[in-house]
Amino acid sequence: MPSVDSVLAQLAERHGVATGYEDWTGRRVEVPEPTLVAVLDALGVRASTAAERASALADLDRAHWSRPLPATVLGTAGQHGSFWVHVTHCDPAEVWVQLEDGTVRSGLTQLENHTAPYGLDDRLVGEASFALPDDLPLGYHRIWLRSGELETSTALVITPAWLGLPTRMGNSRTWGLATQLYSVRSARSWGVGDLTDLTDLAVWSSARHGAGYIVVNPLHAAAPTRPMEPSPYLPTSRRFVNPLYLRVEAIPEYAELPKRRRVRRLREDLARRVAERDVIDRDLAWAAKREALRLVHRVPRSAGRELAYAAFRDRRGVALDDFATWCALAERHGDDWHRWPSQLQHPRSEAVAKFAEKHSGTVDFHRWLQWQLDEQLAATQTAALQSGMVLGVMHDLAVGVHPNGADAWAMQDVLALGVTAGAPPDEFNQLGQDWSQPPWRPDQLEEQEYRPFRELIAHVLRHAGGVRIDHIIGLFRLWWIPNGAAPTAGTYVRYNHEAMIGILALEAQRADAVVVGEDLGTVEPWVRDFLRSRGVLGTSILWFELDRDGDGRPLPAQRWREYCMSSVTTHDLPPTAGYLAGEHVRIRAELGLLTRPAEEETAEDRRQQEAWLAELRRVGLLEAGAADVEAVITALYRYLGRTPSRLLSLALPDAVGDPRTQNQPGTTDEYPNWRVPLGDSTGNPILLEDVFTDPRAAALCETLRAAAQE
């Protein structure tokens, strides 16, 4: 392949766009020019011709020297740092730091800087450097610059050097349940598991079995239209929550509702219709619940409740208004904003403001739903902690959002809309993956002082003891695919991982929460080292913990990582009973997803399983010749206790023996992804009340309690 034009290569490099990379086989791949041009275009850079490239490169230099201060300055607590300033050559520069609390720190030390001045229009611009003190407190501060008539400021973010685990955990470790909440239905829920069910599950696992946390699938908002997107990892918004998870009867105004009998009839009718289906039907559940919620929304609120609602609206501000307006627009015009009338395609347009005013009741309904969710999420976390959990609820943050959804509409200026995020070809997906999600624009994040990102993290952690970051590698680099291109025709775009991980740690420290990064798959070793150095936990799944430096056999327990959350399985694999039965091979074979004959895949799977059984026998957790599924599952979870991992995780389907897969990667409707209700060992749906009385579930929970105490 011919080499990339040198000017284009330089332009790509300065924007963090990779011109080449190593694929999963270790082979060097050069990125073709059309991909680089398309990705740069998504970053607002025209680079189709030699003239455009030269102009764009010159514009970069001019933009850099025209800026008095960096868009955002990053610092780490306890460490010295520095930053540059640009002023007219030979003019004095006075700088100071204004802390979050209003305190001013002046007298910053100027450092040597021998950078030559730059000719900008009719003046020379000089560069000076100043030291950041190492005793600045954590937080979002501002650096101020005064030179002649110029006075300006920029963001200064001081992040923790180390996050780790909350101090209340001490040197102990704990275990928790992992659950897909929509699948966990009770006798009183509305066709899907809800926040009251999550509360009850947390209290049961903690009060009865000593669980320290409960990790739940992303609860992000889906579009309020039919069909509702089933994947919790493809939401319309990550900044708000799906009202499908509300418990209607838990809303205070429900007690004042004169039509409670009508609400009960709605739920009873829904229950009868749900019983006729063997999969989760979100559309059916939302239709009934939405009607009930409409009735409760109309109930007059007390003066105190009105004050609470007003405070919530003020706190969430424009973001809440935008989201509620998008929901109302989606109900009227469909959930793809690209197909709306042109005057409605930007949240700041006059037409959108007029629509919101005309449909103020509908907009308020969607705002009110988010208030109720905030209250019920708070109640869940409070109940979890009061029952004895050391962390409480651990929420899950998806990689991105739906390209046609609320966040993509409201955040057009900070998302790259000409590309989608995905993954390059690897051993398991040799055609690559396109997740259809618009990625963050790293340049706009910096320009906006990372406010969109830090507000997102703060929202997820508002009522939580932890957060799991799906594909945390995406905070370092993401695979960008030009619209209309195959996943193989993409390239990596770098992010400022010091900023992204630092802000993540800062928000978590403020929330007294733990951060778990999903760092599975192909990950550069230095990335895991960096995450570990900042106190961000990794993820270990037993089936993937193999000795990569040896013969590929199971990695001995004592060599697992301490700072990670360890489990036997994950939502992208069958529960352990299904895995032991080869469900992951059978499903992929039936759907044509294998890259080699099914017989070879089955043989390799059996070899790996036998290696793990041999390891269980070697350490005395499984008797020779034992092959009983329940005994093997128990032994596998006991094995987690032999590792130094600080967080141990039990998948709820494993606790009840459910063999069915929740999600089969590489499929959409070919498999009922994210629609499988919790079931027993035969796959028959069960209710949450059945879990509480299931001796199998109790026994495996006690196994995890004992493992965490080893």
C-alpha positions in Angstrom: 0.0 0.0 0.0 1.4 3.4 -0.9 2.5 5.6 2.0 0.2 8.3 3.2 0.9 11.9 2.0 3.3 13.4 4.6 1.2 16.5 5.2 -1.9 14.4 5.7 0.0 12.1 8.1 1.2 15.1 10.1 -2.3 16.6 10.2 -3.7 13.2 11.3 -1.0 12.8 14.0 -1.7 16.3 15.5 -5.4 15.5 15.7 -4.7 12.1 17.4 -5.8 10.1 14.3 -3.7 6.9 13.8 -2.2 6.5 10.3 -1.4 2.8 11.1 -1.9 0.2 13.8 -1.1 -3.4 14.7 -4.0 -5.8 14.2 -4.8 -8.8 16.4 -2.2 -10.9 14.6 0.6 -8.4 15.2 0.6 -7.3 11.6 1.2 -3.6 10.8 -1.8 -2.1 8.9 -1.5 1.2 7.2 -4.7 3.3 7.2 -5.9 4.3 3.7 -6.1 8.0 2.8 -9.9 8.0 2.3 -10.4 6.8 5.9 -8.0 9.6 7.3 -9.8 12.2 5.2 -13.3 11.1 6.4 -12.2 10.9 10.1 -10.6 14.3 9.9 -13.7 15.7 8.3 -15.7 14.4 11.4 -13.3 16.5 13.5 -14.1 19.6 11.4 -10.9 19.4 9.3 -11.0 19.6 5.5 -8.2 17.5 4.1 -9.4 16.2 0.7 -6.8 18.1 -1.4 -3.2 19.2 -0.9 -4.3 22.8 -0.6 -6.8 22.0 2.1 -4.3 20.0 4.0 -1.7 22.7 4.0 -4.3 25.3 5.0 -5.5 23.0 7.9 -2.0 22.6 9.1 -1.3 26.3 9.1 -4.7 26.9 10.8 -3.6 24.6 13.6 -0.5 26.7 14.3 -2.4 29.9 14.2 -5.1 28.6 16.5 -2.4 27.4 19.0 -0.6 30.8 19.1 -3.8 32.8 19.1 -4.9 31.1 22.4 -3.6 32.9 25.5 -4.1 29.7 27.6 -4.7 26.0 27.0 -8.4 25.1 26.7 -8.0 23.0 29.8 -5.1 22.4 32.2 -4.7 19.1 33.9 -2.9 18.5 37.2 -2.5 15.6 39.6 -2.7 16.1 43.4 0.6 16.0 45.1 2.6 16.4 41.9 4.2 19.3 40.2 2.9 20.4 36.8 3.2 23.2 34.4 1.3 25.2 31.7 2.1 27.7 29.0 0.7 31.2 28.3 0.8 33.2 25.1 1.1 37.0 25.3 2.5 39.7 23.0 6.3 39.1 22.9 8.1 40.9 25.8 4.9 41.9 27.5 4.6 40.9 31.2 2.3 38.1 32.2 0.6 37.9 35.6 -1.0 34.5 36.5 -2.9 33.2 39.5 -5.2 30.3 40.4 -8.7 30.8 41.7 -9.8 27.7 43.6 -13.3 26.3 43.6 -14.1 27.8 46.9 -13.1 31.3 45.7 -9.6 31.3 47.3 -6.9 32.9 45.2 -3.4 31.4 44.9 -0.9 33.9 43.4 2.9 34.0 43.1 3.2 31.1 40.7 6.8 30.3 39.7 7.8 31.1 36.1 9.8 28.4 34.4 12.4 28.6 31.7 10.9 28.5 28.2 13.1 29.1 25.2 10.4 28.7 22.5 10.9 31.2 19.7 8.2 33.8 19.3 5.6 33.3 16.5 4.5 35.9 14.0 0.8 36.3 14.2 -0.7 39.0 11.9 1.0 42.2 12.9 2.6 41.1 16.2 5.0 38.6 17.7 3.5 36.2 20.3 5.8 34.8 23.0 5.4 31.8 25.2 6.0 31.6 28.9 5.7 28.6 31.2 4.5 28.5 34.9 4.6 25.8 37.5 1.6 24.4 39.2 2.0 24.0 42.9 1.9 20.4 44.1 -0.4 21.3 47.1 -3.4 22.4 45.1 -6.6 20.7 46.3 -8.7 18.4 44.2 -11.4 20.0 42.1 -12.4 22.2 39.2 -10.5 25.5 39.5 -9.5 28.3 37.1 -6.2 29.8 36.0 -6.3 33.5 35.3 -4.0 35.5 33.0 -3.5 39.3 32.9 -1.2 41.0 30.3 -1.8 44.6 29.4 -5.5 45.0 28.6 -5.9 41.2 28.3 -7.6 39.3 31.1 -8.8 35.8 30.6 -9.1 32.4 32.3 -9.2 28.7 31.6 -10.1 25.5 33.5 -7.7 23.8 35.8 -8.7 20.3 36.9 -6.7 18.7 39.8 -7.4 15.0 39.8 -6.5 12.3 42.4 -3.2 10.5 42.0 -4.9 7.4 43.4 -8.6 6.3 43.7 -8.7 2.7 44.9 -11.5 1.5 47.1 -13.5 3.6 49.6 -11.9 3.9 53.0 -14.9 2.3 54.6 -13.8 -1.0 53.0 -10.5 -0.9 54.7 -8.3 -3.8 53.7 -11.2 -6.2 53.4 -12.9 -7.4 50.2 -16.5 -8.1 49.5 -18.8 -9.8 47.1 -21.9 -8.7 45.2 -24.6 -9.8 42.8 -24.6 -9.0 39.1 -28.0 -8.7 37.5 -29.9 -7.6 34.4 -32.7 -5.7 36.2 -35.3 -5.9 33.4 -35.2 -9.7 33.7 -35.8 -9.8 37.4 -39.6 -9.5 37.7 -41.6 -9.8 40.9 -45.3 -10.4 41.5 -45.9 -6.6 41.7 -43.7 -5.3 38.9 -45.1 -4.2 35.6 -43.7 -6.8 33.1 -40.1 -5.9 33.7 -37.9 -5.7 36.8 -38.0 -2.2 38.4 -36.2 -0.1 41.0 -38.3 -1.6 43.9 -37.2 -5.1 42.7 -33.6 -3.9 42.7 -34.1 -2.6 46.2 -35.5 -5.8 47.4 -32.8 -7.9 45.7 -30.1 -5.7 47.3 -31.6 -5.9 50.8 -32.0 -9.7 50.5 -28.5 -10.3 49.3 -27.0 -8.0 52.0 -29.1 -8.8 55.0 -29.3 -12.5 54.4 -26.0 -13.2 52.8 -23.6 -10.4 53.5 -23.3 -9.0 50.0 -21.4 -5.7 49.8 -22.8 -4.4 46.5 -25.1 -5.1 43.6 -24.0 -4.4 40.0 -26.8 -3.7 37.5 -27.0 -3.3 33.8 -27.1 0.3 32.4 -30.4 1.9 33.3 -29.9 4.6 30.7 -33.0 6.1 28.9 -34.5 4.5 25.8 -36.6 6.4 23.4 -40.3 6.5 24.6 -41.5 5.1 21.2 -42.3 1.7 19.7 -40.4 -0.5 19.4 -38.3 0.3 22.5 -34.7 -0.5 22.0 -34.0 -3.6 24.1 -30.2 -3.2 24.4 -29.2 -1.3 27.5 -25.9 -0.6 25.8 -27.6 1.4 22.9 -29.5 4.1 24.8 -31.0 7.3 23.6 -29.3 9.1 26.5 -26.7 8.2 29.1 -27.5 11.3 31.1 -31.0 10.2 32.0 -32.8 7.0 33.1 -35.4 4.7 31.5 -38.8 5.3 33.2 -39.6 1.7 32.4 -37.8 1.0 35.7 -40.2 3.1 37.8 -42.5 1.4 40.4 -45.7 3.4 39.9 -47.1 2.6 43.4 -43.9 3.9 45.0 -44.5 7.4 43.9 -45.8 9.5 46.8 -48.7 11.0 44.8 -50.0 7.6 44.0 -51.6 7.5 47.5 -53.6 10.6 46.5 -54.8 9.2 43.2 -58.6 8.9 43.0 -58.3 6.3 40.2 -56.1 3.7 41.9 -58.5 1.0 40.9 -57.8 1.9 37.2 -54.1 1.6 37.8 -54.5 -1.8 39.5 -56.6 -3.0 36.5 -53.8 -1.8 34.1 -51.2 -3.8 36.0 -53.4 -6.9 36.4 -54.3 -6.9 32.7 -50.6 -6.5 31.8 -49.7 -9.4 34.1 -52.1 -11.7 32.2 -50.7 -10.7 28.9 -47.1 -11.0 30.1 -47.8 -14.5 31.3 -48.5 -15.5 27.7 -45.0 -14.5 26.5 -41.7 -16.2 27.1 -39.7 -13.1 26.5 -39.6 -9.5 28.0 -42.0 -7.3 26.0 -40.9 -3.7 26.8 -43.5 -2.1 24.5 -46.3 -3.9 26.2 -45.0 -3.0 29.7 -44.3 0.7 28.7 -47.8 1.2 27.2 -49.5 0.1 30.4 -47.0 1.8 32.8 -47.1 5.1 30.8 -50.8 5.3 31.1 -50.6 4.8 34.8 -47.8 7.3 35.2 -49.9 9.9 33.3 -52.6 9.5 35.8 -50.2 10.0 38.8 -48.5 13.0 37.1 -51.8 14.8 37.1 -52.2 14.5 40.9 -51.7 17.8 42.7 -48.4 17.9 44.7 -48.0 19.4 48.2 -46.1 22.6 48.6 -43.0 20.7 49.9 -43.1 18.3 46.9 -43.4 21.3 44.5 -40.3 22.8 46.1 -38.4 19.4 45.7 -39.5 19.2 42.0 -38.3 22.8 41.4 -35.0 22.0 43.0 -34.5 19.0 40.8 -35.3 21.0 37.7 -32.9 23.7 38.7 -30.1 21.1 39.4 -30.4 19.3 36.0 -31.0 22.6 34.1 -30.9 22.8 30.3 -29.9 19.1 29.9 -33.2 18.1 31.5 -35.2 20.5 29.3 -33.4 19.3 26.2 -34.1 15.6 27.0 -37.7 16.2 27.9 -38.2 18.2 24.8 -36.6 15.5 22.6 -38.9 12.9 24.1 -42.0 15.0 23.3 -40.7 15.6 19.8 -39.9 11.9 19.3 -43.5 11.0 20.3 -44.8 13.5 17.7 -42.2 13.1 14.8 -40.5 9.7 15.5 -37.3 8.8 17.3 -34.8 9.8 14.5 -34.1 13.5 14.8 -32.3 13.4 11.4 -35.8 12.9 9.8 -37.5 15.7 11.6 -38.3 19.0 9.9 -35.0 20.8 9.5 -36.0 23.6 11.9 -36.4 21.1 14.7 -33.0 19.4 14.2 -31.1 21.6 16.7 -32.1 22.1 20.3 -31.3 25.8 20.3 -33.6 26.6 17.3 -36.6 29.0 17.7 -38.9 26.3 16.3 -37.9 23.9 19.1 -38.5 26.6 21.8 -42.0 27.2 20.3 -42.7 23.4 20.2 -41.7 23.1 23.9 -44.0 26.0 24.9 -46.9 24.6 22.9 -46.5 21.1 24.3 -45.4 22.1 27.8 -47.6 19.5 29.5 -45.9 16.6 27.6 -42.5 18.1 28.1 -43.2 18.5 31.9 -44.3 14.8 32.0 -41.0 13.7 30.8 -39.2 16.0 33.2 -41.3 14.7 36.0 -40.5 11.1 35.1 -36.8 11.8 35.6 -37.5 13.4 39.0 -39.3 10.2 40.1 -36.4 8.1 38.9 -34.0 10.2 40.8 -36.0 9.7 44.0 -36.4 6.0 43.5 -32.7 5.6 42.7 -31.9 7.5 45.9 -34.2 5.2 47.9 -32.6 2.1 46.4 -29.1 3.2 47.4 -30.2 4.3 50.8 -31.9 0.9 51.5 -28.9 -1.0 50.2 -26.5 0.8 52.5 -28.9 0.6 55.5 -29.2 -3.2 55.0 -25.4 -3.5 55.5 -23.9 -3.1 52.0 -20.5 -1.4 52.0 -20.8 0.0 48.5 -24.5 -0.4 47.5 -25.5 -0.1 43.9 -22.8 -0.2 41.2 -24.2 1.3 38.0 -23.0 0.5 34.5 -22.0 3.1 32.0 -22.5 2.2 28.3 -19.8 3.2 25.7 -22.1 5.5 23.8 -25.6 6.5 22.6 -27.9 5.9 19.7 -27.0 8.1 16.7 -30.6 9.1 16.3 -31.4 9.7 20.0 -31.7 12.4 22.6 -28.0 12.9 23.5 -26.9 12.8 19.8 -29.5 15.6 19.1 -28.7 17.7 22.2 -24.9 17.3 22.1 -24.2 17.6 18.4 -21.3 20.0 19.0 -19.3 17.6 21.1 -20.1 14.3 19.3 -18.6 13.3 16.0 -21.6 12.7 13.8 -19.9 11.7 10.6 -18.5 8.5 12.0 -19.4 5.7 14.3 -17.5 3.9 17.1 -16.7 0.2 16.9 -13.9 -2.3 17.0 -11.3 -3.5 14.4 -11.2 -7.1 13.4 -10.0 -9.5 16.1 -9.8 -13.2 16.7 -13.5 -13.5 17.6 -15.0 -10.9 15.2 -12.8 -11.0 12.1 -15.0 -8.6 10.2 -14.8 -6.0 12.9 -17.7 -4.4 14.8 -19.8 -1.2 14.1 -21.6 -0.1 17.3 -23.4 2.7 15.3 -22.7 5.1 18.2 -21.2 8.6 17.6 -18.0 9.0 19.6 -16.9 12.0 21.7 -14.9 14.6 19.8 -11.7 14.8 21.8 -11.0 18.4 20.6 -14.5 19.6 21.7 -14.3 17.9 25.0 -11.2 19.9 25.8 -12.7 23.1 24.4 -15.7 22.6 26.7 -13.5 21.9 29.7 -14.7 18.3 29.8 -18.0 19.5 31.2 -20.1 17.0 29.2 -18.0 14.1 30.4 -17.7 15.2 34.0 -21.5 15.9 34.2 -22.2 12.4 32.8 -20.0 10.7 35.4 -21.4 12.8 38.2 -25.0 11.8 37.1 -24.2 8.1 37.0 -22.6 8.2 40.5 -25.2 10.4 42.1 -26.9 7.5 43.9 -24.2 4.8 43.6 -21.3 3.3 45.4 -19.6 2.4 42.2 -19.6 2.5 38.5 -18.6 -0.1 35.9 -17.2 1.5 32.7 -18.0 -0.6 29.7 -15.0 -0.8 27.3 -12.9 1.6 29.4 -10.3 1.4 26.7 -12.5 3.8 24.8 -11.2 6.5 27.2 -7.8 6.0 25.7 -8.6 5.4 22.1 -11.6 4.5 20.0 -12.0 2.8 16.6 -13.8 5.4 14.3 -15.5 4.1 11.2 -16.6 6.6 8.5 -20.3 6.5 7.8 -21.1 4.0 5.1 -17.8 2.2 5.4 -17.2 -1.4 6.6 -15.8 -1.8 10.2 -12.5 -2.9 8.7 -12.1 0.6 7.1 -11.7 2.5 10.3 -8.8 3.8 12.4 -8.0 4.7 16.0 -8.5 8.2 17.4 -6.7 9.0 20.6 -8.3 10.7 23.7 -6.5 12.5 26.5 -6.6 9.6 28.9 -5.0 11.6 31.6 -8.0 13.9 31.5 -10.6 11.2 31.0 -9.4 8.8 33.7 -8.5 11.7 36.0 -11.9 13.3 35.9 -13.5 9.8 36.3 -11.4 9.3 39.5 -12.2 12.8 40.7 -16.0 12.4 40.4 -15.7 8.9 42.0 -13.7 10.2 44.9 -16.3 13.0 45.5 -19.0 10.3 45.5 -16.9 8.0 47.7 -17.3 5.3 45.0 -15.3 2.7 43.3 -14.6 2.5 39.5 -14.4 -0.8 37.7 -13.1 -0.7 34.1 -14.2 -3.4 31.7 -10.8 -4.1 30.2 -11.4 -7.4 28.6 -10.2 -8.3 25.1 -7.1 -6.9 23.3 -5.7 -4.3 25.6 -2.2 -2.9 25.5 -0.3 -3.8 28.7 0.6 -0.2 29.5 -3.1 0.7 29.6 -3.8 -1.8 32.4 -0.7 -0.5 34.2 -1.9 3.1 33.9 -5.4 2.2 35.2 -3.8 0.3 38.1 -1.5 3.2 38.9 -4.6 5.5 39.2 -6.5 3.1 41.4 -9.1 2.1 38.8 -10.1 -1.6 39.1 -10.1 -4.0 36.2 -12.3 -6.9 35.3 -11.4 -10.6 35.4 -13.7 -13.3 33.9 -12.6 -16.8 34.9 -12.9 -18.3 31.4 -10.6 -15.6 30.0 -8.0 -15.8 32.8 -5.3 -17.8 31.0 -1.6 -17.8 31.2 -0.7 -15.9 28.1 3.0 -16.1 28.7 2.9 -19.9 29.2 1.0 -22.6 27.6 -2.4 -20.9 27.7 -3.6 -23.0 30.6 -5.7 -21.5 33.5 -3.9 -18.6 35.3 -3.3 -19.8 38.9 -5.5 -18.0 41.3 -2.6 -16.3 43.2 -1.5 -14.6 40.0 -4.9 -12.8 39.4 -5.0 -9.1 39.9 -5.9 -7.7 43.4 -7.5 -4.5 42.1 -10.3 -6.0 40.0 -13.8 -7.3 40.1 -13.7 -11.0 39.4 -16.5 -13.3 38.2 -17.0 -16.6 36.5 -19.0 -15.3 33.6 -20.4 -12.1 32.0 -23.6 -11.0 30.2 -22.0 -11.6 26.8 -21.5 -15.3 27.7 -24.1 -17.9 28.7 -24.6 -18.4 32.5 -22.2 -21.0 33.8 -24.7 -23.9 33.5 -25.1 -23.0 29.8 -21.4 -22.4 29.3 -20.6 -25.9 30.7 -23.2 -27.3 28.3 -21.5 -25.5 25.3 -24.4 -23.1 24.7 -22.0 -20.4 23.5 -20.8 -22.7 20.7 -24.2 -24.1 19.8 -25.8 -20.7 19.4 -23.0 -19.3 17.3 -23.0 -22.4 15.1 -26.8 -22.2 14.6 -26.5 -18.5 13.7 -23.5 -18.8 11.4 -21.2 -16.8 13.6 -18.3 -19.3 13.8 -15.1 -18.7 11.9 -14.2 -22.4 11.9 -16.1 -25.7 11.8 -18.4 -26.3 14.8 -16.5 -29.6 15.6 -13.2 -27.7 16.0 -14.9 -25.0 18.1 -16.5 -27.6 20.3 -13.2 -29.6 20.7 -11.3 -26.4 21.7 -14.1 -25.4 24.1 -14.0 -28.9 25.8 -10.2 -28.7 26.0 -10.4 -25.4 27.8 -13.2 -26.6 30.1 -11.2 -29.7 31.0 -8.2 -27.5 31.8 -10.3 -25.6 34.3 -11.7 -28.8 35.8 -8.2 -30.0 36.2 -7.2 -26.8 37.9 -10.1 -27.1 40.3 -9.0 -30.6 41.2 -5.4 -29.5 41.6 -6.3 -27.0 44.3 -8.7 -29.4 46.0 -12.0 -27.7 45.1 -13.4 -30.5 43.0 -13.2 -34.2 43.7 -11.6 -36.5 41.0 -14.2 -37.6 38.5 -16.8 -35.1 39.7 -18.9 -33.7 36.9 -22.1 -32.6 38.5 -23.0 -29.2 37.2 -23.9 -27.7 40.5 -20.7 -29.0 42.1 -18.6 -27.5 39.3 -20.4 -24.1 39.5 -19.8 -24.0 43.3 -16.2 -25.0 42.8 -15.6 -22.3 40.2 -17.0 -19.6 42.5 -15.0 -21.0 45.4 -12.0 -20.6 43.2 -12.6 -16.8 43.1 -11.9 -16.8 46.8 -8.4 -18.1 46.2 -7.6 -15.0 44.1 -6.5 -11.7 45.7 -9.3 -9.9 43.9 -11.0 -7.3 46.1 -14.4 -7.5 44.5 -16.0 -10.9 43.8 -19.2 -11.1 41.6 -21.9 -13.7 41.4 -24.1 -13.6 38.3 -27.8 -13.9 39.5 -28.6 -16.5 36.7 -25.8 -18.7 38.1 -27.4 -18.4 41.6 -30.7 -19.9 40.3 -29.1 -22.2 37.7 -30.5 -20.4 34.6 -28.7 -21.7 31.5 -29.9 -19.2 29.0 -27.8 -16.5 27.4 -28.8 -12.8 27.9 -27.0 -11.5 24.9 -25.3 -13.1 21.9 -22.7 -10.6 20.4 -22.9 -10.2 16.7 -26.7 -10.5 16.6 -29.7 -8.2 16.8 -33.0 -10.0 16.2 -31.5 -13.4 15.3 -31.5 -14.0 19.1 -33.7 -12.5 21.8 -30.9 -10.3 23.2 -31.7 -8.5 26.4 -35.3 -9.9 26.5 -34.7 -13.2 28.4 -36.5 -13.2 31.8 -34.7 -14.8 34.7 -35.4 -18.5 34.8 -34.7 -21.6 36.8 -32.5 -24.5 35.8 -35.0 -25.6 33.1 -35.3 -22.2 31.6 -38.8 -21.6 33.0 -39.3 -17.9 34.1 -39.3 -17.4 37.8 -40.2 -14.4 40.0 -38.0 -12.5 42.4 -40.0 -14.0 45.3 -38.8 -17.4 44.1 -35.2 -16.3 44.3 -35.6 -15.4 48.0 -36.7 -18.9 48.9 -34.5 -20.8 46.5 -32.0 -23.0 48.5 -29.7 -23.2 45.5 -29.4 -19.4 45.4 -28.9 -19.2 49.1 -26.2 -21.8 49.0 -24.2 -20.1 46.2 -24.6 -16.7 48.0 -23.1 -18.3 51.1 -20.3 -19.7 48.9 -19.4 -16.2 47.8 -19.7 -14.8 51.4 -17.2 -17.4 52.5 -14.9 -16.8 49.4 -14.8 -13.1 50.2 -13.7 -13.9 53.7 -10.8 -16.1 52.7 
